[in-house]
Structure formats: structure tokens, C-alpha cells
């Protein structure tokens, strides 16, 4: 009986394998020793308190991952594909998602052909691509640009947070075909999958019935030779209360570009993010602020023998997020790093970064949060410094 079951299982696996044009196991393991030092200062006395940490970290140069992807040739130029990719903490072998190994980086099924590609599942959002593609550090480690850092953090008096910043679940997207003379693009729609009631007045006053989670966005670009430039826009519903009659959306647009001169590759990006609250009841419409932040990045990478020097300067400025009488919070950051390629798949690297907060901004390069102080103190975030020294191997 056991032999029969084994034989049947072997046939099933062989059948699946033969039906696929290709199936690939791939991944990256990236581990580093990282250090962080985050200093807060008392507003009136100037006395400072520093929270520091040294840790074995993951993904200092490239995000650690384990994945499977496959394609079946359907004939006539059509192909069916799947992609499953999970995040990994190299330091302890667990998954990034609460310790469980889940396919939280990407989980998609798609159909492609001369028309382009239609893709469904969990995937990168169009507005995230520019933040990572036009960052010399690829939004990894202590060198990650401030546009990305601010977009991942909670901000403003309303504690805004965009769950669809990097990736979005429950999405359906379309990608242009690759043969358009350098032009590329994508659009994405994300279902919030919330329950709706008719009549609408019966909607329960509970978060699971609100309209958060929806996203719609797109990206278009042009890449030819050394030039790559792209523009993206997205709208994400980050807060809602049907019963109180309001919905808050975060509208994001960014423009990024890079140019490779051979001896140096230059990067640049500008991003604008605005939170807008729409009220269905007219008495709440007046004097509703539109808080948000805008950010910029300039960077460069310089090939040196088998290695690569990386450098960037980024900044973020908030708007309509502070009390009257105080200047708007802002932050800027310098990052410098070097990657030494031992082979096409293996590299050693090091990165250092310094971040300065002003007027109440509270961003860090990583590690512990700022010390908030005891009752009666008025500590505000000031500086954040960090380093990564690590190794990356791809397979």
C-alpha cells in the first residue's frame, strides 16, 4: 500500500513538472552586524538621552528571501506563470511576518502574451517602484532613503499609516508588453474586500466594515541605453468611518530618474504625499487640513574594480502636521556605502548613515525607538546614526 502511494505521488510530481516549461527555486541570504544610535534631546534644557543597539540583522544590502516561480508555454505566444516569494530573517531563520514563513513578498498568478501581462495576487504597488529603483541602496539597510522611511512610518496628529505602501494584497494589475521601444508601465487596483450593506445605514460601526485598504495606481516610464525615467501615481484609502461620514485617502505621486555615465550612475527622485479627508456631511467640510509630506533624493553609484561605491542624500518635509506656533517637522539623511563583489552571486558590503530630525520629526535609520522620557519631560528626537557590515549571497 505504501509503495503504491509513493508511486502515485511520484507520478503526480512528474506530471506537474512536465506540464511546466520551467520551474525555478531562487533566493537571497543577506546577514549583517548592524549598529544603531538614536539620540533624543530635552526641548528646554538641551539634555540628551541616547538609545543604542548592536544586532545581527538581515537584508542590509538586499532583502533576504526564498521563492519559487514557474512558467507554462500555452502556445500562440501565451504563457501562464506563478510566483511565490517569502521574506526571511537570516539572523534567526524565521519569516518576517510574525516569525512565520509566508509568501508575503509576492504571491501572484498571471497570464501573458503579445498584449502584455495580467497579474493577480500580492505584489509591489506602482508608487513604490520609484522609491526603490532610483535609490542607490534599494531601500535596504541603514542607507534606505527617507522617502521610503517616512512612507513606512506612522505620521501626523491622526497617526496616518499606509498599509499599501510597499505591497498590496488582493490586487489585480496589468503590465505593458516589453517591446514598446523602451516604454513600460503598469496599472493596479486593490480590492478592500469589505462587507457592504443595503440599505447602507445598517452598516455596523466596526473597522472590518469600513472602506480602508482600497488602492488604485499606475506607473509609466521610459528606459533606453543609460537613461531610465518614470512617473507614478496612487490613491490609497487609509482611514474611513461610514457611520461618521468620512473617508481619508493618501494621494501619492513621484517622479524618478537615473542616468549611467559609465564612470558614475546618478539617481534622483521627488515624491509628494497628501492625506485628504472627504466628509459626506457638509457641516464638516470647512477648514479640513490636508496633511502630508514631500521628499527628495539625489544619489550616485561608482564602480571601482569589482566593487561599487554608493552614496545618497535624502530629505523629508511634513506639512499641516504640527500645532500652531511650531515649524513644520523635517529630516535629512546622508548615506555612504561600499559593495565588494566576490563573484556574480556573492558580495561583502558596508554602509554608514546619519539622520538629523528637526522640529519634532521622529525618523530613524533603524534599531530602537527614541527615548520618550518620564512624565513631565519634553524630549524630542534629534539624530539617528547606524552602520551595516555584512555579506550577501544569491542562489
N, C-alpha and C positions, 0 to 999 in steps of 0.2 A: 504493500500500500504506500509506504513511504517513498519507495523507488519510483512508483507511478506518479506521485505528486511532484517529486523532483524533476522528473522527465517533462511533465506538463508545464512546470514553471520555466524550465529551460527553453521549451518551445515558445512559450509566451514572450519571454525576453528576446529571443531570436527574431520573432515576428515583429516586435516593436522596432528592434534595431534595423531590420531590413526595410521597414517602411519609411525610415528616416534617411534623407540624403546625407545628413551629418548631425552628430550629437557631440558636444564638447563640454568637458569639465574644465573649469578655469578658476583662478582666484589670485589673491594678493595677500601676503602676510607682511605686516609692517609693525615693527616694535621699536620703542624709543625710551630712553631715560629723559624725563621732562622735569623741568623746574619752574615754579611759579612764585611770584612775589607781588601781592596786591595790597597797596597802601591806601588807607583812608585817613582823613585829617579832620580834626575838630574845627568847626566853622569859625569860632570866635577866638580860641586860644592858640590855634595852629598846631596843637599837639597831635602827633600821628600814631596810628596803630597799623601794624603790618601782619597780614595772614600769608604764610608761605607754605609751600609743599614741594616735596620731591617724590616722583612716582614713576613707575614703569607704565608707559602709556601705549596706545595703539593708534595707528593711522596718522603719524606725524608728517609723512610725505605723500602717501597715497592711502586711500581708505582700504582697510583690510576687508576681505570679502571671500565668499565661496559661492560659485554659481554653476548652473547648467544651462546650456542653450542648444537649440536644435532647429533644423530646417528640413522640410519635406518639399521636394520639387513636384508640383502638381501638373506640370506641363503647360504649354501655351504661355509661358512667361510668368505664371502664377506660382507662389510659394506660400506655404503655411509655416509659421515659426512660433517657438515659445522661448521664454527667457525667465529663469528663476535665479535670483541673486540675494544672498543673505549677508548681513553685516556680522563681523567677528571682532571680539576683543582679543587681541593677540596676547595680552598680558595674563589672562586667566582662562581663555578658551571658550568663553561664553558668547552668546549673541548680544548685540547692543540693545535689543528690545526686551528690557526687564530680565536679562540673563538667558532668555530662551532663544534658540537659533531659529529665526523665522526669515522668510524671504521678504524682508522689509525694505530692501533697496529697490528691487524690481520684481514684478510678477506679472508678466504680460503674455498674451496670445495675439497673433497678428496674421493678416493676410496682405501680401504684397504682390505687385505686378507693375506693368508699364504706367499705371495710373498713380503709383505711389504706394503708401502703406497705411493701412487702418489697424490701429493697435488698441487693445482694451486691457485694463487692469491697473496696477500700481506702477507709476512711472514718474520721471522728473517733470516738473512744470516748466512751461516755456519761459517764464520770467526768471527762473533760477539759472538757466543755462549761461546767460551772460555773466552772472556773478562768478561762476567757476571757470568758464573758458577763458575769460580775459583777466584772470588773476594768476600771476606767476606761480603762486603757491597752491592753486587749485582748491581754495577754501579748505585746506587741511593744515592741522597743527597750529602752533602759535603764530605762524605767519599769515593765516587766513585774513582776508580783507575785512574792514569794518562794516561794509555794506552787508555782507553775509552775517557778521556777528550781531549787528543790530536787528536784522530781519529774523533771526532765530530767538531773540530775547523778547521778554515782555516789556512794554514801554507805555509811557503816558499815565495820567491820573486814572484812566479807565482800565489800565493793565491789559492793553491790547496784545493779542497773540495770534499769529497767522499759522494755523496748523497745516496749510497747504503751501508753505514757502518752498521747501526743497522738493518734496514728492507729494503726490496725491493718489489716494486710493479711489476706487470706483470711477475711474476715468475712461474716456474714450477719446482717441486722438487720431489725427491724420497728418502724415508727413509727405511732402512733395517728393517726386522721384528725383534721383541723383543726377540726371542727365539734362539739366536745365542751364547749362553754360555757366555754372558757378553759383546760381541762385539756389537757396534752400529755405525751408520753412516748415512750420507745424502749427496746428491749432489743437486745443484741448478743451473738453467740457467734463466737469466733475459733478456727479450726482450727489446731493446731500443725503438722499435716501431717508428723509424724514417722513413721518406719517402725516397725511393731510386729512382734514375733516370737512364734511359738508352737511349742515352749514358750518362755516369757518368759526363762528362764535363759540362752538363747542370745543375748540382746541384746548387741551389741558395746559396749565401753566407749568410746564416741565421742560427741561432742556432737550430731551430727546424728541420733542415735537416742534422745536424751533427750526429756523431755516439756516443755521450755520453749517459750514462745510462745503457749500457750493463754490465752484471756481470755473471761470471761463477765461481763456487767454490764448495768445498766439505769438509767434516769433517768425521774423523773416530776415534773411541775411544774404550776403554775397561773399564768396571766398574764391580767390583766384591768385595763383602764384603766392607771393609773400603777404598779400592783403586778406584780412578777414574782418568783416563789419556786420553787426546785427542789431536789430531793434526789436524789443519785446514789450508786450502789454498784457496785464492780467487784472482781473477783478475777483477778489475772494471775500465771501461773506464770513466775517469774524465775530459777529455778535448779532443777536436778534431776540425779540420778545413779541410774539404775536399779540399777547394779551395786553401789553402796554403800548403796542402800536409803533414799534421802531425796529429798524434793521441797520446794522453798521457794516459797510463794505470797505475793504482796503484796496485802493486802486494803485497799481504799481506800473511804472514804465521805466525802462532802462535802455541805454544805448552803449554798446561796447565795440572796441576795435583793437586789432593788433596788426603789426607790420614787422616782418622779418627781414632785416638788412643783411643777414648772414653773420656778421660780427656781433650783432645785438638784435634782440627782438623786443619791441616796445609794446606795451599794453596800456589801455585806458578805458574807463567806464564812468558813466554818470547814471545815477538812479534816483527816482523820485517816488515817494510812498505817501499817500494821503488816506486817512480814515474819514469816511463820510457817513453820517447818520441821517437816515430818512425817516421822518415821522408821518404816520398816516392820519394823525390828528393835528389840524392846522395850528392849534394854540401852542404847539411845541416847536414850530418851525423856526421862529426868530432867534437870532443870536446863538445858533448852534455852531461851535467851532469845528474846524477841520484839522485836527492834529495830525502829525506825521513827521517824516524825516527825509532828508535828501543826503546823498553821499557821493563821493568821488574817489577814483583810484587812478594812480599812474604807477607803472611798473616796468621792469625790464628783466630779461634773462640773457646771460652772456656765456656762450660755450667756451670752455677753456680745456683743451685736450679732451680727455674722457669725461670731464665734469661740466657742471653748469652752475654759474653764479646767478642767484635770484635776489631781486630787491623790489620793494614796493612802498609807497606812501598812500595811505587812505584816510578819509575823514568822514564824519557823520555830523549833521546839524539837525536838531529837532525843532519843530515849530508848534506853537499853541499847546505846549505840554507843561507849562510852569505857572506858578502863581504870579499874580501881578507884583511888580517891583523887582523881579529877578530876571536875569538874562537867560536866553534860551540855552539848554544844555547842548554840549558839543564834545566831540572827542576826535583825536587824531592818532595815527599809529605809523611807526616805521618798522619794517621787517627786512632782514638780510639773511640769506642762506646759501648753502653750497651743497650740491648733489654730486657725488663721485661714483660714476658707473663702473662697476667691476665687470659687468657683462651686459647683454641686452636685457636681462631679466633681474639682475641684482645690483643694488646700489647702497652706498653709505651716504648719510646726509646729516647736516646740522643746520639749525635755524635759531636766530635770536630775534626778539621783538620787544618793542617798548610802546606802551599806550598811555596817553595822557587824557584824563577826563576833566572837563570844566563845567562849572555851573550846575552840578548835580547829575551829569551823565554817569552811568554806572557800568560801563562795559569792561570786560577783562580779556586777556589773551588765553584764559583757561584757568583751571585749578580751583581753589576755594573762592567763595564769595568774599566781598569786603566785610570787615568787622563793623557791625552796625552800632555797637556801643551799648552802654547801660542806660537806664531811664534817666532822662534829663540831659544826656549828651547830644551833640549835634554834629555827628560825624558825616562827612561827605566823601565819596570815592575820589581818589586822586590819580595814582599811577598804577599800572599793571605791567610787569616785566616777566618774560619767560624764555625758555630755550628748549629745543628738542635735539637729541643726539641719537640717531637710530640707523636701522637697516631695513631695506625693503626688498622683498623677493616676489616675483610674479611667476605664475605657472599656468 
